[in-house]
Amino acid sequence: MYVQIVEQITSKVVLGDWPADMALPSIRELAASTQVSVITVKRAYTELELAGVIVTQAGRGSFVSTQPDLQQRLKHQQLMDHLSLAVDVARQLQVTDEQVLDLLQQQLNQQPELKQT
């Protein structure tokens, strides 16, 4: 269950719904609102802090990290996780590396490239 909390909070940060330095709900508040144990939420917050997504200040609470590259780093990690999963599935299906690269190129060709600003 803590993994779901980690994923949900990370997603909110990646999407910009939770901006840098935003206060997170207290561990007890989040536990009550999600109907999970305080220990589960504490574990999720610890994982998020270790990953650099949040910072916890004694007596003040937890906040979204103010690292300037946080969103970009989290998006990159999501990409790597998806690619790893795709490779795992390809291996299970005994798809060759060349076929995987061809499939990836097909997907890239179907999506318009985002312009850098």
VENRAZI-V853904 format. One record per residue. N is the residue number from 1. SS is DSSP state (H for helix, E for strand, - for the rest). NEAR is the number of other C-alpha atoms within 12 Angstrom. Layout:
N,SS,NEAR / N,SS,NEAR
//
This chain:
1,-,19 / 2,H,25 / 3,H,18 / 4,H,19 / 5,H,28 / 6,H,27 / 7,H,22 / 8,H,21 / 9,H,34 / 10,H,36 / 11,H,23 / 12,H,23 / 13,H,34 / 14,H,27 / 15,H,17 / 16,-,19 / 17,-,16 / 18,-,25 / 19,-,25 / 20,-,26 / 21,-,22 / 22,-,23 / 23,E,22 / 24,-,31 / 25,-,24 / 26,-,22 / 27,H,29 / 28,H,20 / 29,H,17 / 30,H,24 / 31,H,23 / 32,H,16 / 33,H,15 / 34,H,19 / 35,-,17 / 36,-,21 / 37,-,20 / 38,H,21 / 39,H,18 / 40,H,24 / 41,H,32 / 42,H,28 / 43,H,22 / 44,H,31 / 45,H,38 / 46,H,23 / 47,H,24 / 48,H,32 / 49,H,23 / 50,H,15 / 51,-,21 / 52,-,27 / 53,-,41 / 54,E,35 / 55,E,26 / 56,E,28 / 57,E,16 / 58,-,9 / 59,-,7 / 60,-,14 / 61,E,22 / 62,E,30 / 63,E,29 / 64,E,34 / 65,-,31 / 66,-,21 / 67,-,20 / 68,-,15 / 69,-,16 / 70,H,27 / 71,H,28 / 72,H,18 / 73,H,19 / 74,H,28 / 75,H,21 / 76,H,15 / 77,H,19 / 78,H,18 / 79,H,15 / 80,H,14 / 81,H,14 / 82,H,14 / 83,H,17 / 84,H,14 / 85,H,14 / 86,H,20 / 87,H,23 / 88,H,17 / 89,H,16 / 90,H,20 / 91,H,15 / 92,H,11 / 93,-,13 / 94,-,13 / 95,-,17 / 96,-,16 / 97,H,17 / 98,H,13 / 99,H,16 / 100,H,21 / 101,H,17 / 102,H,14 / 103,H,18 / 104,H,18 / 105,H,13 / 106,H,13 / 107,H,13 / 108,H,13 / 109,H,11 / 110,H,10 / 111,-,10 / 112,-,9 / 113,-,9 / 114,-,7 / 115,-,5 / 116,-,4 / 117,-,3
//
